[in-house]
Amino acid sequence: MNRYSLAVSRGIARVTEAALGPYQTAVIRIGFSATWLLFLLRELPHRHELYGPDGPWSWGLAEQLIGTNKAFTTLMWSEGRIWFELVYALAILSSALLLLGWRTRTMSVLFMVGVLSLQNRSVFMGDGGDNVLHLMSVYLVFTRCAQVWSLDARRASRARDARARGERVTDRTGPALWGVLGFALLAATMAGRMDGDDLLIPMLLWTVWAAQALWWLVGRRARSREPRILLDVVANIVHNGALIVIMAEACLIYATAGWYKIQGSRWQDGTAVYYPLHLEYFSPWPALADLLSSSGTMVMLVTYGTVLVQVAFPFTLFNRRVKNVLLAIMIAEHAVIAIVLGLPFFSLAMIAADAVFLPTSFLRRLGGWTARARDRLLRRRGGRTPVPEQHAPESSQATLIAGRVLGPSGPG
């Protein structure tokens, strides 16, 4: 076998034998679910004006728009206030459970349904962060984002230990949840709620539901390990493909933003950052905005630096050190935007998207610090037994792109 064939076979093995980036996808899951959950809770008193029957974007206007763009939203299934409250409550609940990593595959689907339902109902109520969350909620469905830092990972570990002791492990919650949601999906389909020109979301919902059934049947009925191994390979390929798409999406966001800024005259003369600091809508802290804009040199450096970082970032992915420096700068920049311009949820969404590029070694250390802080808190409160830190299964190095982007220690 020549060197080229050996490299190809090695690359195929790396893509199929493991779900890459377990820590990165876990951070993405936690980041986006937390962003959406905090937003829904903050807007709880104003939910009827934003997305419900009391909003300026009325039912009739939404019906006309959705009739044109064929967007998916369950809020258009009924005009009733009770139905709106149920959908909003489901969005909050699915976000919280996805954050904790409980039945993550199911919760990721419900999370997507909640995001699409609310955002597509009132499309003019959001900003750039909503667009990122909109896209990432779909991509998360395809990932195995509960390998670490989740209740699913803890349950899987306990199940392995129980099987090693010779105990029989039976999961009743999963099949029951699958049955209830399958009945709801069938009822919505039979009632014609899934009809429309855009069949992407209905097809995705049915595909995930059928895949869960196949996974359970193979786990219970297969007499050999080959069918389960085949399903694992397919799931790994889908996960790794979605991970690459998430990386490409983040790069595309920064590249297009940077290149569009270059074409603006205010970005060319170095004064663009000055103006949003003096808009009343984006000035929750006027004194702080005045302090930052008081120096013309500082404004010019921030303006040119923002464009430089955004344009350069996609080209630094194959150099870990430069990539990590620019990544830290961008995360710090989003943190400043959250405070100075009063855009916390936009910044949280962008930081969550940036997390896909964080090095695995850093995320492991972060997990260790969090676990030790949790253990100290548990000891102070009641001396409970500390929960062991979750680690992803050991695997080989990532593919060329994922390996260099995620860090020198690989994805596992």
BELQUI-V769187 format. One record per pair of residues at least 24 apart in sequence whose C-alpha atoms are under 10 Angstrom apart, sorted by the first residue. I is the first residue (numbers start at 0). GAP is how many residues later the second one is. Records with the same first field share a line. If there is no record, write none. Layout:
I->GAP ; GAP
//
This chain:
9->389
10->386 ; 387 ; 388 ; 389
11->225 ; 387
12->220 ; 383 ; 385 ; 386
13->222 ; 223 ; 226 ; 381 ; 382 ; 383 ; 384 ; 385 ; 386
14->218 ; 221 ; 222 ; 223 ; 224 ; 225 ; 226 ; 381 ; 382 ; 383 ; 384 ; 387
15->214 ; 216 ; 217 ; 218 ; 219 ; 220 ; 221 ; 222 ; 223 ; 224
16->212 ; 215 ; 216 ; 217 ; 218 ; 219 ; 220 ; 378 ; 379
17->214 ; 215 ; 217 ; 218 ; 219 ; 221 ; 222 ; 375 ; 376 ; 377 ; 378 ; 379 ; 380 ; 393 ; 394
18->124 ; 125 ; 126 ; 128 ; 213 ; 214 ; 216 ; 217 ; 218 ; 219 ; 220 ; 221 ; 222 ; 224 ; 373 ; 374 ; 376 ; 379 ; 392 ; 393
19->123 ; 124 ; 125 ; 216 ; 217 ; 219 ; 220 ; 221 ; 223 ; 224 ; 372 ; 375 ; 376 ; 377 ; 378 ; 379 ; 382 ; 383 ; 386 ; 390 ; 391 ; 392
20->123 ; 124 ; 126 ; 218 ; 219 ; 222 ; 335 ; 336 ; 337 ; 338 ; 339 ; 371 ; 377 ; 381 ; 382 ; 384 ; 385 ; 386 ; 389 ; 390 ; 391
21->121 ; 122 ; 123 ; 124 ; 125 ; 126 ; 127 ; 217 ; 334 ; 338 ; 369 ; 370 ; 371 ; 389 ; 390
22->122 ; 123 ; 124 ; 125 ; 126 ; 332 ; 333 ; 335 ; 336 ; 337 ; 338 ; 339 ; 340 ; 341 ; 344 ; 368 ; 369 ; 383 ; 388 ; 389
23->121 ; 124 ; 219 ; 328 ; 329 ; 330 ; 331 ; 332 ; 333 ; 334 ; 335 ; 336 ; 339 ; 382 ; 387
24->115 ; 118 ; 119 ; 120 ; 121 ; 122 ; 123 ; 214 ; 218 ; 221 ; 327 ; 328 ; 330 ; 331
25->73 ; 75 ; 117 ; 118 ; 119 ; 120 ; 121 ; 122 ; 123 ; 124 ; 329 ; 330 ; 337
26->72 ; 118 ; 119 ; 121 ; 122 ; 325 ; 326 ; 327 ; 328 ; 329 ; 331 ; 336
27->71 ; 108 ; 112 ; 117 ; 218 ; 321 ; 323 ; 324 ; 325 ; 326 ; 327 ; 328
28->66 ; 69 ; 70 ; 71 ; 72 ; 75 ; 79 ; 107 ; 108 ; 111 ; 114 ; 115 ; 116 ; 117 ; 121 ; 323 ; 324
29->65 ; 66 ; 68 ; 69 ; 70 ; 71 ; 115 ; 116 ; 119 ; 120 ; 322
30->68 ; 317 ; 318 ; 319 ; 320 ; 321 ; 322 ; 324
31->63 ; 66 ; 67 ; 79 ; 100 ; 101 ; 102 ; 104 ; 105 ; 108 ; 313 ; 316 ; 317 ; 318 ; 319 ; 320 ; 321
32->59 ; 61 ; 62 ; 63 ; 64 ; 65 ; 66 ; 67 ; 75 ; 78 ; 100 ; 104 ; 316 ; 319
33->61 ; 62 ; 64 ; 65 ; 66 ; 311 ; 314 ; 315 ; 318
34->60 ; 64 ; 94 ; 95 ; 98 ; 309 ; 310 ; 311 ; 312 ; 313 ; 314 ; 317
35->55 ; 56 ; 59 ; 60 ; 75 ; 78 ; 79 ; 94 ; 97 ; 309 ; 312 ; 313
36->54 ; 55 ; 56 ; 57 ; 58 ; 59 ; 61 ; 62 ; 74
37->54 ; 57 ; 58 ; 307
38->53 ; 305 ; 306
39->48 ; 49 ; 51 ; 52 ; 55
40->51
43->44 ; 45 ; 48
46->37 ; 38 ; 41 ; 71
47->33 ; 36 ; 37 ; 40
48->73
49->68 ; 69 ; 71 ; 72 ; 73 ; 74 ; 75 ; 76
50->24 ; 33 ; 37 ; 66 ; 67 ; 68 ; 69 ; 70 ; 71 ; 72 ; 74
51->27 ; 28 ; 29 ; 31 ; 32 ; 33 ; 36 ; 66 ; 69 ; 70
52->26 ; 27 ; 28 ; 31
53->27
54->67
55->66
56->64 ; 65 ; 66 ; 67 ; 68
57->63 ; 64
58->62 ; 63
60->60 ; 61
61->58 ; 59 ; 60 ; 61
62->58
64->55 ; 56 ; 57 ; 58
65->54 ; 55
66->129 ; 130
67->129
68->51 ; 128 ; 129
69->50 ; 125 ; 126 ; 127 ; 128 ; 129
70->45 ; 46 ; 48 ; 49 ; 50 ; 125 ; 126 ; 127 ; 128 ; 129 ; 130
71->41 ; 44 ; 45 ; 46 ; 47 ; 48 ; 49 ; 121 ; 122 ; 124 ; 126 ; 127 ; 128 ; 129 ; 130
72->40 ; 41 ; 42 ; 43 ; 44 ; 45 ; 46 ; 47 ; 48 ; 120 ; 121 ; 128
73->39 ; 40 ; 42 ; 43 ; 44 ; 46 ; 47 ; 114 ; 119 ; 120
74->39 ; 41 ; 42 ; 43 ; 44 ; 45 ; 46
75->41 ; 42 ; 44 ; 45 ; 117
76->111 ; 114 ; 115 ; 116 ; 117
83->34
86->26 ; 27 ; 30 ; 31
87->26 ; 27 ; 29 ; 30
88->25
89->24
90->24 ; 25 ; 26 ; 27
96->53 ; 54
97->47 ; 48 ; 52 ; 53
98->47 ; 50 ; 51 ; 52
99->46 ; 49 ; 50 ; 51 ; 52
100->44 ; 45 ; 46 ; 47 ; 48 ; 49 ; 50 ; 51 ; 52 ; 53
101->44 ; 48 ; 49 ; 50 ; 51 ; 52 ; 53
102->43 ; 47 ; 48 ; 49 ; 50 ; 52 ; 70 ; 71 ; 74
103->36 ; 37 ; 39 ; 40 ; 41 ; 42 ; 43 ; 46 ; 47 ; 48 ; 49
104->35 ; 36 ; 37 ; 38 ; 39 ; 40 ; 41 ; 47 ; 103 ; 104 ; 107
105->35 ; 68 ; 71 ; 72 ; 75 ; 102 ; 103 ; 106
106->34
107->29 ; 30 ; 31 ; 32 ; 33 ; 34 ; 35 ; 37
108->28 ; 29 ; 31 ; 32 ; 33 ; 95 ; 96 ; 99 ; 100
109->27 ; 31 ; 71 ; 95
110->26 ; 27 ; 29 ; 30
111->24 ; 25 ; 26 ; 27 ; 28 ; 29 ; 89
112->24 ; 25 ; 88 ; 92
115->85
125->220
126->216 ; 218 ; 219
127->125 ; 217 ; 218 ; 219 ; 221 ; 222
128->214 ; 215 ; 216 ; 217 ; 218 ; 219 ; 220 ; 221
129->215 ; 216 ; 219 ; 220
130->215 ; 218
131->117 ; 118 ; 121 ; 214 ; 217 ; 218 ; 220 ; 221
132->212 ; 213 ; 215 ; 216 ; 217 ; 219 ; 220
134->111 ; 114
135->106 ; 109 ; 110 ; 113 ; 114 ; 213 ; 216 ; 217
137->63 ; 66 ; 104
138->100 ; 102 ; 103 ; 104 ; 106 ; 107
139->99 ; 102 ; 103 ; 106
140->63 ; 64 ; 67 ; 98 ; 101
141->62 ; 66 ; 93 ; 94 ; 95 ; 96 ; 97 ; 98 ; 99 ; 100 ; 101
142->92 ; 93 ; 94 ; 95 ; 96 ; 97 ; 98 ; 99 ; 100
143->91 ; 92 ; 94 ; 95 ; 96 ; 98 ; 99
144->94
145->246
146->243 ; 244 ; 245 ; 246 ; 265
147->219 ; 241 ; 242 ; 243 ; 244 ; 245 ; 264
148->218 ; 222 ; 240 ; 241 ; 242 ; 243
149->240
152->237 ; 238 ; 239
153->233 ; 234 ; 235 ; 236
156->233
169->50
170->45
173->38 ; 42
174->37 ; 38 ; 41
177->31 ; 32 ; 34 ; 35
178->30 ; 34
180->28
181->24 ; 27 ; 28
184->24
210->24
239->158 ; 159 ; 162
242->113 ; 159
243->112 ; 157 ; 158
245->107 ; 108 ; 110
246->67 ; 106 ; 107 ; 108 ; 109 ; 110 ; 154 ; 155 ; 158
247->66
248->104
249->64 ; 100 ; 103 ; 104 ; 105 ; 106 ; 107
250->59 ; 60 ; 61 ; 62 ; 63 ; 64 ; 66 ; 102 ; 103
251->58 ; 59 ; 62
252->57 ; 61 ; 97
253->53 ; 55 ; 56 ; 57 ; 58 ; 59 ; 60
254->52 ; 54 ; 55 ; 56 ; 57 ; 58 ; 59 ; 60
255->54 ; 55
256->49 ; 50 ; 53 ; 54
257->48 ; 49 ; 50 ; 51 ; 52 ; 53 ; 54 ; 55
258->48 ; 49 ; 51 ; 52
259->47 ; 51
260->42 ; 43 ; 45 ; 46 ; 49 ; 50
261->42 ; 45 ; 46 ; 49
265->37
266->33 ; 36 ; 37 ; 39 ; 40
267->32 ; 35 ; 36 ; 39
268->31 ; 34 ; 35
269->26 ; 27 ; 28 ; 29 ; 30 ; 31 ; 32 ; 33 ; 34 ; 35
270->25 ; 26 ; 27 ; 28 ; 29 ; 30 ; 31 ; 32 ; 33
271->27 ; 28 ; 30 ; 31 ; 32
272->25 ; 26 ; 27 ; 28 ; 29 ; 30 ; 31 ; 33
273->24 ; 25 ; 26 ; 28 ; 29
275->64 ; 65
276->63 ; 64
277->63
278->62
279->61
280->60 ; 61
281->55 ; 57 ; 58 ; 59 ; 60 ; 61
282->56 ; 57 ; 58 ; 59 ; 60
283->55 ; 56 ; 57 ; 58 ; 59
284->54 ; 55 ; 56 ; 57
285->54 ; 55
286->53
287->51 ; 52 ; 53
288->50 ; 51 ; 52
291->48
301->31
304->24
305->24 ; 27
315->89
316->40 ; 84 ; 85 ; 87 ; 88 ; 89
317->82 ; 83 ; 84 ; 85 ; 86 ; 87
318->85 ; 86 ; 88
319->37 ; 38 ; 39 ; 83 ; 84 ; 85 ; 86 ; 87 ; 88
320->86
322->34 ; 35 ; 36 ; 81 ; 82
323->33 ; 34 ; 35 ; 81 ; 82 ; 83
326->24 ; 27 ; 28 ; 30 ; 31
327->26 ; 30
329->24
330->24
354->51
355->46 ; 49 ; 50
356->45 ; 47 ; 48 ; 49 ; 50
357->47 ; 48 ; 49
358->44 ; 45 ; 46 ; 47 ; 48 ; 49 ; 50 ; 51 ; 52
359->43 ; 45 ; 46 ; 47 ; 48 ; 49 ; 50 ; 51 ; 52
360->45 ; 46 ; 47 ; 48 ; 49 ; 50 ; 51
361->44 ; 45 ; 47
363->25 ; 26 ; 27 ; 28 ; 48
366->24
//
